[in-house]
């Protein structure tokens, strides 16, 4: 099954001059352009990601987002 959407954020993800909060803030606008079959759930996950206050929280919510994206056939390109 093919990917239905792609969001390219590798240029942000790999920028070693940015801290995790700056990466979070920079990727959120790109993620908000995505549309899932259950958009409310996707929007909630992105909102939760935007509100993370520790790198641990960010990593946990990122995992939820990545799982959701995989199930919805959305490729999050961090390379």
PDB file of N, CA, C and O in Angstrom:
ATOM      1  N   UNK A   1       0.843  -1.179   0.000  1.00  0.00           N
ATOM      2  CA  UNK A   1       0.000   0.000   0.000  1.00  0.00           C
ATOM      3  C   UNK A   1       0.894   1.251   0.000  1.00  0.00           C
ATOM      4  O   UNK A   1       1.871   1.325   0.746  1.00  0.00           O
ATOM      5  N   UNK A   2       0.558   2.199  -0.819  1.00  0.00           N
ATOM      6  CA  UNK A   2       1.377   3.410  -0.979  1.00  0.00           C
ATOM      7  C   UNK A   2       1.056   4.434   0.116  1.00  0.00           C
ATOM      8  O   UNK A   2      -0.011   4.413   0.729  1.00  0.00           O
ATOM      9  N   UNK A   3       2.004   5.309   0.328  1.00  0.00           N
ATOM     10  CA  UNK A   3       1.795   6.412   1.265  1.00  0.00           C
ATOM     11  C   UNK A   3       0.799   7.386   0.648  1.00  0.00           C
ATOM     12  O   UNK A   3       0.874   7.678  -0.545  1.00  0.00           O
ATOM     13  N   UNK A   4      -0.123   7.885   1.445  1.00  0.00           N
ATOM     14  CA  UNK A   4      -1.138   8.811   0.939  1.00  0.00           C
ATOM     15  C   UNK A   4      -0.679  10.260   1.034  1.00  0.00           C
ATOM     16  O   UNK A   4      -1.130  11.117   0.274  1.00  0.00           O
ATOM     17  N   UNK A   5       0.229  10.524   1.981  1.00  0.00           N
ATOM     18  CA  UNK A   5       0.754  11.878   2.168  1.00  0.00           C
ATOM     19  C   UNK A   5       2.200  11.771   2.636  1.00  0.00           C
ATOM     20  O   UNK A   5       2.615  10.762   3.204  1.00  0.00           O
ATOM     21  N   UNK A   6       2.939  12.815   2.388  1.00  0.00           N
ATOM     22  CA  UNK A   6       4.322  12.905   2.870  1.00  0.00           C
ATOM     23  C   UNK A   6       4.536  14.301   3.443  1.00  0.00           C
ATOM     24  O   UNK A   6       4.110  15.303   2.869  1.00  0.00           O
ATOM     25  N   UNK A   7       5.199  14.335   4.577  1.00  0.00           N
ATOM     26  CA  UNK A   7       5.630  15.613   5.132  1.00  0.00           C
ATOM     27  C   UNK A   7       7.145  15.517   5.298  1.00  0.00           C
ATOM     28  O   UNK A   7       7.658  14.622   5.970  1.00  0.00           O
ATOM     29  N   UNK A   8       7.845  16.459   4.673  1.00  0.00           N
ATOM     30  CA  UNK A   8       9.311  16.444   4.695  1.00  0.00           C
ATOM     31  C   UNK A   8       9.813  17.444   5.741  1.00  0.00           C
ATOM     32  O   UNK A   8       9.657  18.657   5.599  1.00  0.00           O
ATOM     33  N   UNK A   9      10.420  16.890   6.793  1.00  0.00           N
ATOM     34  CA  UNK A   9      10.931  17.751   7.867  1.00  0.00           C
ATOM     35  C   UNK A   9      12.386  17.428   8.212  1.00  0.00           C
ATOM     36  O   UNK A   9      12.895  17.861   9.246  1.00  0.00           O
ATOM     37  N   UNK A  10      13.046  16.670   7.346  1.00  0.00           N
ATOM     38  CA  UNK A  10      14.430  16.290   7.592  1.00  0.00           C
ATOM     39  C   UNK A  10      15.360  17.474   7.745  1.00  0.00           C
ATOM     40  O   UNK A  10      16.295  17.435   8.543  1.00  0.00           O
ATOM     41  N   UNK A  11      15.109  18.524   6.985  1.00  0.00           N
ATOM     42  CA  UNK A  11      15.955  19.713   7.065  1.00  0.00           C
ATOM     43  C   UNK A  11      15.887  20.348   8.454  1.00  0.00           C
ATOM     44  O   UNK A  11      16.839  21.000   8.883  1.00  0.00           O
ATOM     45  N   UNK A  12      14.792  20.166   9.143  1.00  0.00           N
ATOM     46  CA  UNK A  12      14.640  20.669  10.512  1.00  0.00           C
ATOM     47  C   UNK A  12      15.174  19.629  11.490  1.00  0.00           C
ATOM     48  O   UNK A  12      15.963  19.949  12.379  1.00  0.00           O
ATOM     49  N   UNK A  13      14.743  18.397  11.321  1.00  0.00           N
ATOM     50  CA  UNK A  13      15.062  17.305  12.230  1.00  0.00           C
ATOM     51  C   UNK A  13      16.567  17.116  12.389  1.00  0.00           C
ATOM     52  O   UNK A  13      17.046  16.816  13.483  1.00  0.00           O
ATOM     53  N   UNK A  14      17.309  17.290  11.302  1.00  0.00           N
ATOM     54  CA  UNK A  14      18.754  17.049  11.319  1.00  0.00           C
ATOM     55  C   UNK A  14      19.586  18.293  11.607  1.00  0.00           C
ATOM     56  O   UNK A  14      20.814  18.220  11.636  1.00  0.00           O
ATOM     57  N   UNK A  15      18.937  19.429  11.819  1.00  0.00           N
ATOM     58  CA  UNK A  15      19.673  20.669  12.071  1.00  0.00           C
ATOM     59  C   UNK A  15      20.246  20.645  13.490  1.00  0.00           C
ATOM     60  O   UNK A  15      19.526  20.844  14.469  1.00  0.00           O
ATOM     61  N   UNK A  16      21.528  20.402  13.579  1.00  0.00           N
ATOM     62  CA  UNK A  16      22.191  20.247  14.876  1.00  0.00           C
ATOM     63  C   UNK A  16      22.323  21.555  15.649  1.00  0.00           C
ATOM     64  O   UNK A  16      22.748  21.541  16.805  1.00  0.00           O
ATOM     65  N   UNK A  17      21.972  22.665  15.047  1.00  0.00           N
ATOM     66  CA  UNK A  17      22.024  23.937  15.764  1.00  0.00           C
ATOM     67  C   UNK A  17      20.744  24.181  16.571  1.00  0.00           C
ATOM     68  O   UNK A  17      20.673  25.121  17.363  1.00  0.00           O
ATOM     69  N   UNK A  18      19.740  23.332  16.365  1.00  0.00           N
ATOM     70  CA  UNK A  18      18.460  23.501  17.039  1.00  0.00           C
ATOM     71  C   UNK A  18      18.335  22.577  18.241  1.00  0.00           C
ATOM     72  O   UNK A  18      18.764  21.424  18.200  1.00  0.00           O
ATOM     73  N   UNK A  19      17.748  23.093  19.302  1.00  0.00           N
ATOM     74  CA  UNK A  19      17.407  22.262  20.447  1.00  0.00           C
ATOM     75  C   UNK A  19      16.076  21.579  20.194  1.00  0.00           C
ATOM     76  O   UNK A  19      15.390  21.895  19.222  1.00  0.00           O
ATOM     77  N   UNK A  20      15.707  20.649  21.057  1.00  0.00           N
ATOM     78  CA  UNK A  20      14.475  19.885  20.827  1.00  0.00           C
ATOM     79  C   UNK A  20      13.254  20.790  20.792  1.00  0.00           C
ATOM     80  O   UNK A  20      12.327  20.528  20.026  1.00  0.00           O
ATOM     81  N   UNK A  21      13.225  21.859  21.605  1.00  0.00           N
ATOM     82  CA  UNK A  21      12.067  22.764  21.614  1.00  0.00           C
ATOM     83  C   UNK A  21      11.964  23.538  20.295  1.00  0.00           C
ATOM     84  O   UNK A  21      10.868  23.766  19.783  1.00  0.00           O
ATOM     85  N   UNK A  22      13.105  23.932  19.761  1.00  0.00           N
ATOM     86  CA  UNK A  22      13.099  24.633  18.476  1.00  0.00           C
ATOM     87  C   UNK A  22      12.669  23.697  17.347  1.00  0.00           C
ATOM     88  O   UNK A  22      11.953  24.101  16.431  1.00  0.00           O
ATOM     89  N   UNK A  23      13.113  22.446  17.423  1.00  0.00           N
ATOM     90  CA  UNK A  23      12.675  21.458  16.436  1.00  0.00           C
ATOM     91  C   UNK A  23      11.169  21.266  16.550  1.00  0.00           C
ATOM     92  O   UNK A  23      10.457  21.274  15.546  1.00  0.00           O
ATOM     93  N   UNK A  24      10.690  21.093  17.773  1.00  0.00           N
ATOM     94  CA  UNK A  24       9.241  20.939  17.998  1.00  0.00           C
ATOM     95  C   UNK A  24       8.477  22.094  17.378  1.00  0.00           C
ATOM     96  O   UNK A  24       7.530  21.886  16.620  1.00  0.00           O
ATOM     97  N   UNK A  25       8.888  23.305  17.700  1.00  0.00           N
ATOM     98  CA  UNK A  25       8.177  24.482  17.203  1.00  0.00           C
ATOM     99  C   UNK A  25       8.255  24.626  15.687  1.00  0.00           C
ATOM    100  O   UNK A  25       7.330  25.147  15.065  1.00  0.00           O
ATOM    101  N   UNK A  26       9.350  24.169  15.094  1.00  0.00           N
ATOM    102  CA  UNK A  26       9.520  24.285  13.649  1.00  0.00           C
ATOM    103  C   UNK A  26       8.743  23.219  12.873  1.00  0.00           C
ATOM    104  O   UNK A  26       8.293  23.482  11.758  1.00  0.00           O
ATOM    105  N   UNK A  27       8.577  22.014  13.445  1.00  0.00           N
ATOM    106  CA  UNK A  27       7.882  20.959  12.707  1.00  0.00           C
ATOM    107  C   UNK A  27       6.364  21.045  12.832  1.00  0.00           C
ATOM    108  O   UNK A  27       5.646  20.541  11.967  1.00  0.00           O
ATOM    109  N   UNK A  28       5.869  21.669  13.884  1.00  0.00           N
ATOM    110  CA  UNK A  28       4.416  21.725  14.112  1.00  0.00           C
ATOM    111  C   UNK A  28       3.663  22.309  12.905  1.00  0.00           C
ATOM    112  O   UNK A  28       2.678  21.705  12.479  1.00  0.00           O
ATOM    113  N   UNK A  29       4.073  23.447  12.336  1.00  0.00           N
ATOM    114  CA  UNK A  29       3.330  23.972  11.176  1.00  0.00           C
ATOM    115  C   UNK A  29       3.282  22.997   9.997  1.00  0.00           C
ATOM    116  O   UNK A  29       2.277  22.931   9.290  1.00  0.00           O
ATOM    117  N   UNK A  30       4.350  22.250   9.785  1.00  0.00           N
ATOM    118  CA  UNK A  30       4.377  21.259   8.707  1.00  0.00           C
ATOM    119  C   UNK A  30       3.396  20.123   9.003  1.00  0.00           C
ATOM    120  O   UNK A  30       2.689  19.657   8.109  1.00  0.00           O
ATOM    121  N   UNK A  31       3.359  19.685  10.248  1.00  0.00           N
ATOM    122  CA  UNK A  31       2.465  18.601  10.638  1.00  0.00           C
ATOM    123  C   UNK A  31       1.001  19.022  10.563  1.00  0.00           C
ATOM    124  O   UNK A  31       0.134  18.205  10.254  1.00  0.00           O
ATOM    125  N   UNK A  32       0.727  20.276  10.840  1.00  0.00           N
ATOM    126  CA  UNK A  32      -0.658  20.758  10.817  1.00  0.00           C
ATOM    127  C   UNK A  32      -1.254  20.734   9.402  1.00  0.00           C
ATOM    128  O   UNK A  32      -2.472  20.835   9.249  1.00  0.00           O
ATOM    129  N   UNK A  33      -0.424  20.604   8.381  1.00  0.00           N
ATOM    130  CA  UNK A  33      -0.924  20.524   7.001  1.00  0.00           C
ATOM    131  C   UNK A  33      -1.447  19.134   6.656  1.00  0.00           C
ATOM    132  O   UNK A  33      -2.109  18.956   5.633  1.00  0.00           O
ATOM    133  N   UNK A  34      -1.154  18.152   7.499  1.00  0.00           N
ATOM    134  CA  UNK A  34      -1.578  16.783   7.238  1.00  0.00           C
ATOM    135  C   UNK A  34      -3.067  16.613   7.492  1.00  0.00           C
ATOM    136  O   UNK A  34      -3.660  17.302   8.322  1.00  0.00           O
ATOM    137  N   UNK A  35      -3.648  15.689   6.762  1.00  0.00           N
ATOM    138  CA  UNK A  35      -5.054  15.341   6.942  1.00  0.00           C
ATOM    139  C   UNK A  35      -5.139  13.836   7.119  1.00  0.00           C
ATOM    140  O   UNK A  35      -4.711  13.080   6.248  1.00  0.00           O
ATOM    141  N   UNK A  36      -5.686  13.403   8.235  1.00  0.00           N
ATOM    142  CA  UNK A  36      -5.894  11.983   8.469  1.00  0.00           C
ATOM    143  C   UNK A  36      -7.354  11.634   8.265  1.00  0.00           C
ATOM    144  O   UNK A  36      -8.210  12.516   8.205  1.00  0.00           O
ATOM    145  N   UNK A  37      -7.632  10.354   8.159  1.00  0.00           N
ATOM    146  CA  UNK A  37      -9.027   9.923   8.034  1.00  0.00           C
ATOM    147  C   UNK A  37      -9.825  10.336   9.264  1.00  0.00           C
ATOM    148  O   UNK A  37     -11.005  10.673   9.175  1.00  0.00           O
ATOM    149  N   UNK A  38      -9.166  10.304  10.394  1.00  0.00           N
ATOM    150  CA  UNK A  38      -9.777  10.717  11.654  1.00  0.00           C
ATOM    151  C   UNK A  38      -9.059  11.995  12.085  1.00  0.00           C
ATOM    152  O   UNK A  38      -8.258  11.978  13.020  1.00  0.00           O
ATOM    153  N   UNK A  39      -9.352  13.104  11.400  1.00  0.00           N
ATOM    154  CA  UNK A  39      -8.566  14.314  11.569  1.00  0.00           C
ATOM    155  C   UNK A  39      -8.546  14.804  13.014  1.00  0.00           C
ATOM    156  O   UNK A  39      -7.532  15.332  13.471  1.00  0.00           O
ATOM    157  N   UNK A  40      -9.642  14.639  13.729  1.00  0.00           N
ATOM    158  CA  UNK A  40      -9.667  15.097  15.116  1.00  0.00           C
ATOM    159  C   UNK A  40      -8.583  14.445  15.950  1.00  0.00           C
ATOM    160  O   UNK A  40      -7.940  15.110  16.762  1.00  0.00           O
ATOM    161  N   UNK A  41      -8.372  13.147  15.757  1.00  0.00           N
ATOM    162  CA  UNK A  41      -7.342  12.445  16.495  1.00  0.00           C
ATOM    163  C   UNK A  41      -5.958  12.952  16.112  1.00  0.00           C
ATOM    164  O   UNK A  41      -5.118  13.171  16.984  1.00  0.00           O
ATOM    165  N   UNK A  42      -5.714  13.138  14.834  1.00  0.00           N
ATOM    166  CA  UNK A  42      -4.432  13.659  14.372  1.00  0.00           C
ATOM    167  C   UNK A  42      -4.206  15.057  14.932  1.00  0.00           C
ATOM    168  O   UNK A  42      -3.115  15.370  15.408  1.00  0.00           O
ATOM    169  N   UNK A  43      -5.224  15.885  14.876  1.00  0.00           N
ATOM    170  CA  UNK A  43      -5.109  17.242  15.398  1.00  0.00           C
ATOM    171  C   UNK A  43      -4.803  17.220  16.897  1.00  0.00           C
ATOM    172  O   UNK A  43      -3.996  18.019  17.372  1.00  0.00           O
ATOM    173  N   UNK A  44      -5.429  16.326  17.635  1.00  0.00           N
ATOM    174  CA  UNK A  44      -5.175  16.207  19.074  1.00  0.00           C
ATOM    175  C   UNK A  44      -3.736  15.798  19.357  1.00  0.00           C
ATOM    176  O   UNK A  44      -3.100  16.335  20.264  1.00  0.00           O
ATOM    177  N   UNK A  45      -3.225  14.852  18.585  1.00  0.00           N
ATOM    178  CA  UNK A  45      -1.841  14.409  18.785  1.00  0.00           C
ATOM    179  C   UNK A  45      -0.875  15.547  18.489  1.00  0.00           C
ATOM    180  O   UNK A  45       0.087  15.750  19.231  1.00  0.00           O
ATOM    181  N   UNK A  46      -1.116  16.285  17.423  1.00  0.00           N
ATOM    182  CA  UNK A  46      -0.236  17.406  17.076  1.00  0.00           C
ATOM    183  C   UNK A  46      -0.320  18.492  18.145  1.00  0.00           C
ATOM    184  O   UNK A  46       0.698  19.077  18.514  1.00  0.00           O
ATOM    185  N   UNK A  47      -1.518  18.763  18.639  1.00  0.00           N
ATOM    186  CA  UNK A  47      -1.669  19.736  19.733  1.00  0.00           C
ATOM    187  C   UNK A  47      -0.885  19.291  20.963  1.00  0.00           C
ATOM    188  O   UNK A  47      -0.200  20.093  21.598  1.00  0.00           O
ATOM    189  N   UNK A  48      -0.992  18.019  21.288  1.00  0.00           N
ATOM    190  CA  UNK A  48      -0.271  17.492  22.451  1.00  0.00           C
ATOM    191  C   UNK A  48       1.236  17.595  22.240  1.00  0.00           C
ATOM    192  O   UNK A  48       1.974  17.926  23.168  1.00  0.00           O
ATOM    193  N   UNK A  49       1.693  17.311  21.022  1.00  0.00           N
ATOM    194  CA  UNK A  49       3.117  17.435  20.710  1.00  0.00           C
ATOM    195  C   UNK A  49       3.577  18.878  20.892  1.00  0.00           C
ATOM    196  O   UNK A  49       4.653  19.126  21.434  1.00  0.00           O
ATOM    197  N   UNK A  50       2.769  19.820  20.441  1.00  0.00           N
ATOM    198  CA  UNK A  50       3.116  21.240  20.540  1.00  0.00           C
ATOM    199  C   UNK A  50       3.215  21.704  21.996  1.00  0.00           C
ATOM    200  O   UNK A  50       3.915  22.672  22.295  1.00  0.00           O
ATOM    201  N   UNK A  51       2.518  21.016  22.895  1.00  0.00           N
ATOM    202  CA  UNK A  51       2.478  21.420  24.303  1.00  0.00           C
ATOM    203  C   UNK A  51       3.470  20.670  25.181  1.00  0.00           C
ATOM    204  O   UNK A  51       3.483  20.870  26.396  1.00  0.00           O
ATOM    205  N   UNK A  52       4.303  19.808  24.595  1.00  0.00           N
ATOM    206  CA  UNK A  52       5.266  19.062  25.402  1.00  0.00           C
ATOM    207  C   UNK A  52       6.261  20.014  26.052  1.00  0.00           C
ATOM    208  O   UNK A  52       6.656  21.027  25.474  1.00  0.00           O
ATOM    209  N   UNK A  53       6.655  19.655  27.277  1.00  0.00           N
ATOM    210  CA  UNK A  53       7.565  20.526  28.034  1.00  0.00           C
ATOM    211  C   UNK A  53       8.897  19.864  28.362  1.00  0.00           C
ATOM    212  O   UNK A  53       9.802  20.507  28.895  1.00  0.00           O
ATOM    213  N   UNK A  54       9.011  18.596  28.047  1.00  0.00           N
ATOM    214  CA  UNK A  54      10.280  17.893  28.240  1.00  0.00           C
ATOM    215  C   UNK A  54      10.575  17.055  27.013  1.00  0.00           C
ATOM    216  O   UNK A  54       9.676  16.724  26.240  1.00  0.00           O
ATOM    217  N   UNK A  55      11.829  16.719  26.842  1.00  0.00           N
ATOM    218  CA  UNK A  55      12.205  15.883  25.705  1.00  0.00           C
ATOM    219  C   UNK A  55      11.570  14.501  25.831  1.00  0.00           C
ATOM    220  O   UNK A  55      11.232  13.883  24.822  1.00  0.00           O
ATOM    221  N   UNK A  56      11.407  14.015  27.052  1.00  0.00           N
ATOM    222  CA  UNK A  56      10.757  12.730  27.263  1.00  0.00           C
ATOM    223  C   UNK A  56       9.304  12.740  26.802  1.00  0.00           C
ATOM    224  O   UNK A  56       8.846  11.806  26.144  1.00  0.00           O
ATOM    225  N   UNK A  57       8.585  13.801  27.152  1.00  0.00           N
ATOM    226  CA  UNK A  57       7.200  13.948  26.685  1.00  0.00           C
ATOM    227  C   UNK A  57       7.159  14.025  25.164  1.00  0.00           C
ATOM    228  O   UNK A  57       6.331  13.381  24.520  1.00  0.00           O
ATOM    229  N   UNK A  58       8.059  14.814  24.602  1.00  0.00           N
ATOM    230  CA  UNK A  58       8.122  14.957  23.150  1.00  0.00           C
ATOM    231  C   UNK A  58       8.318  13.596  22.498  1.00  0.00           C
ATOM    232  O   UNK A  58       7.604  13.248  21.557  1.00  0.00           O
ATOM    233  N   UNK A  59       9.280  12.826  22.993  1.00  0.00           N
ATOM    234  CA  UNK A  59       9.564  11.511  22.413  1.00  0.00           C
ATOM    235  C   UNK A  59       8.354  10.582  22.510  1.00  0.00           C
ATOM    236  O   UNK A  59       8.061   9.840  21.573  1.00  0.00           O
ATOM    237  N   UNK A  60       7.653  10.624  23.646  1.00  0.00           N
ATOM    238  CA  UNK A  60       6.469   9.775  23.827  1.00  0.00           C
ATOM    239  C   UNK A  60       5.372  10.142  22.837  1.00  0.00           C
ATOM    240  O   UNK A  60       4.811   9.272  22.171  1.00  0.00           O
ATOM    241  N   UNK A  61       5.069  11.435  22.742  1.00  0.00           N
ATOM    242  CA  UNK A  61       4.006  11.875  21.837  1.00  0.00           C
ATOM    243  C   UNK A  61       4.435  11.683  20.387  1.00  0.00           C
ATOM    244  O   UNK A  61       3.609  11.351  19.538  1.00  0.00           O
ATOM    245  N   UNK A  62       5.713  11.887  20.097  1.00  0.00           N
ATOM    246  CA  UNK A  62       6.218  11.643  18.741  1.00  0.00           C
ATOM    247  C   UNK A  62       5.964  10.192  18.348  1.00  0.00           C
ATOM    248  O   UNK A  62       5.598   9.905  17.209  1.00  0.00           O
ATOM    249  N   UNK A  63       6.158   9.289  19.291  1.00  0.00           N
ATOM    250  CA  UNK A  63       5.881   7.875  19.032  1.00  0.00           C
ATOM    251  C   UNK A  63       4.420   7.636  18.688  1.00  0.00           C
ATOM    252  O   UNK A  63       4.113   6.866  17.778  1.00  0.00           O
ATOM    253  N   UNK A  64       3.505   8.300  19.419  1.00  0.00           N
ATOM    254  CA  UNK A  64       2.073   8.199  19.109  1.00  0.00           C
ATOM    255  C   UNK A  64       1.789   8.737  17.705  1.00  0.00           C
ATOM    256  O   UNK A  64       1.046   8.131  16.933  1.00  0.00           O
ATOM    257  N   UNK A  65       2.393   9.883  17.392  1.00  0.00           N
ATOM    258  CA  UNK A  65       2.195  10.489  16.071  1.00  0.00           C
ATOM    259  C   UNK A  65       2.710   9.562  14.976  1.00  0.00           C
ATOM    260  O   UNK A  65       2.044   9.358  13.961  1.00  0.00           O
ATOM    261  N   UNK A  66       3.875   9.015  15.184  1.00  0.00           N
ATOM    262  CA  UNK A  66       4.477   8.148  14.171  1.00  0.00           C
ATOM    263  C   UNK A  66       3.618   6.904  13.939  1.00  0.00           C
ATOM    264  O   UNK A  66       3.430   6.476  12.800  1.00  0.00           O
ATOM    265  N   UNK A  67       3.099   6.327  15.027  1.00  0.00           N
ATOM    266  CA  UNK A  67       2.216   5.162  14.905  1.00  0.00           C
ATOM    267  C   UNK A  67       0.935   5.524  14.162  1.00  0.00           C
ATOM    268  O   UNK A  67       0.482   4.776  13.296  1.00  0.00           O
ATOM    269  N   UNK A  68       0.355   6.670  14.502  1.00  0.00           N
ATOM    270  CA  UNK A  68      -0.854   7.126  13.827  1.00  0.00           C
ATOM    271  C   UNK A  68      -0.576   7.319  12.336  1.00  0.00           C
ATOM    272  O   UNK A  68      -1.340   6.869  11.482  1.00  0.00           O
ATOM    273  N   UNK A  69       0.532   7.996  12.046  1.00  0.00           N
ATOM    274  CA  UNK A  69       0.877   8.273  10.654  1.00  0.00           C
ATOM    275  C   UNK A  69       1.077   6.969   9.880  1.00  0.00           C
ATOM    276  O   UNK A  69       0.638   6.853   8.736  1.00  0.00           O
ATOM    277  N   UNK A  70       1.723   6.015  10.486  1.00  0.00           N
ATOM    278  CA  UNK A  70       1.933   4.736   9.817  1.00  0.00           C
ATOM    279  C   UNK A  70       0.597   4.055   9.518  1.00  0.00           C
ATOM    280  O   UNK A  70       0.403   3.530   8.421  1.00  0.00           O
ATOM    281  N   UNK A  71      -0.314   4.059  10.473  1.00  0.00           N
ATOM    282  CA  UNK A  71      -1.627   3.447  10.282  1.00  0.00           C
ATOM    283  C   UNK A  71      -2.436   4.155   9.194  1.00  0.00           C
ATOM    284  O   UNK A  71      -3.216   3.525   8.480  1.00  0.00           O
ATOM    285  N   UNK A  72      -2.242   5.468   9.077  1.00  0.00           N
ATOM    286  CA  UNK A  72      -2.977   6.267   8.090  1.00  0.00           C
ATOM    287  C   UNK A  72      -2.227   6.398   6.769  1.00  0.00           C
ATOM    288  O   UNK A  72      -2.674   7.092   5.855  1.00  0.00           O
ATOM    289  N   UNK A  73      -1.072   5.718   6.679  1.00  0.00           N
ATOM    290  CA  UNK A  73      -0.241   5.731   5.466  1.00  0.00           C
ATOM    291  C   UNK A  73       0.300   7.134   5.162  1.00  0.00           C
ATOM    292  O   UNK A  73       0.305   7.575   4.013  1.00  0.00           O
ATOM    293  N   UNK A  74       0.751   7.818   6.209  1.00  0.00           N
ATOM    294  CA  UNK A  74       1.372   9.143   6.093  1.00  0.00           C
ATOM    295  C   UNK A  74       2.864   8.966   6.372  1.00  0.00           C
ATOM    296  O   UNK A  74       3.247   8.457   7.426  1.00  0.00           O
ATOM    297  N   UNK A  75       3.697   9.384   5.434  1.00  0.00           N
ATOM    298  CA  UNK A  75       5.145   9.272   5.604  1.00  0.00           C
ATOM    299  C   UNK A  75       5.670  10.568   6.213  1.00  0.00           C
ATOM    300  O   UNK A  75       5.515  11.644   5.636  1.00  0.00           O
ATOM    301  N   UNK A  76       6.293  10.451   7.386  1.00  0.00           N
ATOM    302  CA  UNK A  76       6.967  11.582   8.012  1.00  0.00           C
ATOM    303  C   UNK A  76       8.447  11.411   7.705  1.00  0.00           C
ATOM    304  O   UNK A  76       9.125  10.579   8.308  1.00  0.00           O
ATOM    305  N   UNK A  77       8.940  12.204   6.764  1.00  0.00           N
ATOM    306  CA  UNK A  77      10.298  12.088   6.263  1.00  0.00           C
ATOM    307  C   UNK A  77      11.229  12.947   7.109  1.00  0.00           C
ATOM    308  O   UNK A  77      11.238  14.172   6.993  1.00  0.00           O
ATOM    309  N   UNK A  78      12.016  12.287   7.966  1.00  0.00           N
ATOM    310  CA  UNK A  78      12.961  13.001   8.815  1.00  0.00           C
ATOM    311  C   UNK A  78      14.397  12.832   8.315  1.00  0.00           C
ATOM    312  O   UNK A  78      15.351  13.176   9.012  1.00  0.00           O
ATOM    313  N   UNK A  79      14.537  12.305   7.114  1.00  0.00           N
ATOM    314  CA  UNK A  79      15.876  12.057   6.561  1.00  0.00           C
ATOM    315  C   UNK A  79      16.332  13.171   5.648  1.00  0.00           C
ATOM    316  O   UNK A  79      17.435  13.112   5.105  1.00  0.00           O
TER     317      UNK A  79
END
